[in-house]
Amino acid sequence: MTASECVFCALLAGDGETTWVARRRHASAFLPLPAGRLSPAHTLVVPNDHAVGIQDASAPSLQAVILLAQEIARAMATSLGARGVNILNASGPDSDQSVPHLHLHVVPRWAGDGLDTWPSGVSDHPVDGGWLADVRAALNP
């Protein structure tokens, strides 16, 4: 998918309607559609430049996204009394990513709110016993 085909890029360009929470030079935040909100004030934070996921985002985009997510989490604590947040992300075709544009879900949380965002299962995909050495080698080419 190219940026010209991306729904989030279209929103960033002013095509389509959304409720903006914050607009910054390198990242922006908006509310997901009501049917997709995990809790009141659930917010999406995206880089203003197109990146499909965390794997291909630039360092400046990643920094801008995480710093805006932090800003929003702090604002949720101050204004809503949300003493916790969950930051959720799915990146890549095998992650159940719903929109192929990097985005973080900032989900405000309150004690006893009834939401469980922690995974309830584990992957049964087998990996080679040398996976750790392989990952380390990929980190230090």
Residue pairs with C-beta under 8 A, 6 or more apart in sequence:
1 52
1 100
2 50
3 9
3 50
6 50
6 99
6 100
6 101
7 16
7 99
7 101
8 46
8 50
8 99
8 101
8 103
9 50
9 101
10 16
11 18
11 30
12 28
12 46
12 48
18 30
18 31
19 30
19 31
20 28
20 29
20 30
21 29
21 30
21 31
21 43
21 72
22 28
22 29
22 68
22 71
22 72
23 29
24 48
24 64
24 68
25 48
25 64
26 47
26 48
26 49
26 60
26 61
26 63
26 64
27 45
27 46
27 47
27 48
27 61
27 64
27 65
27 67
27 68
28 45
28 46
28 48
28 68
29 43
29 44
29 45
29 46
29 68
29 69
29 72
29 106
30 43
30 44
30 46
31 37
31 41
31 42
31 43
31 44
32 42
32 43
32 44
32 105
36 42
38 105
38 107
38 115
38 117
39 107
39 108
39 109
39 113
39 115
40 80
40 108
41 76
41 80
41 82
41 108
42 105
42 106
42 107
42 108
43 72
43 105
43 106
44 103
44 104
44 105
44 106
45 65
45 68
45 69
45 72
45 103
45 104
45 106
46 65
46 101
46 102
46 103
46 104
47 57
47 58
47 61
47 62
47 64
47 65
47 102
48 61
48 64
49 58
49 61
50 101
51 57
51 58
51 61
51 101
51 102
52 91
52 92
52 100
52 101
52 102
53 90
53 91
53 92
53 95
53 97
53 100
53 102
54 62
54 89
54 91
54 102
55 91
55 92
57 65
57 102
61 102
65 102
65 104
66 104
69 87
69 104
69 106
72 106
73 82
73 85
73 87
73 106
73 108
76 82
76 85
76 106
76 108
77 83
80 108
81 110
82 108
82 109
82 110
83 109
83 110
83 111
84 108
84 109
84 110
85 106
85 107
85 108
85 109
86 105
86 106
86 107
86 109
86 117
87 104
87 105
87 106
87 107
88 104
88 105
88 107
88 117
89 102
89 103
89 104
89 105
90 96
90 97
90 98
91 97
91 102
107 115
107 117
109 115
128 134
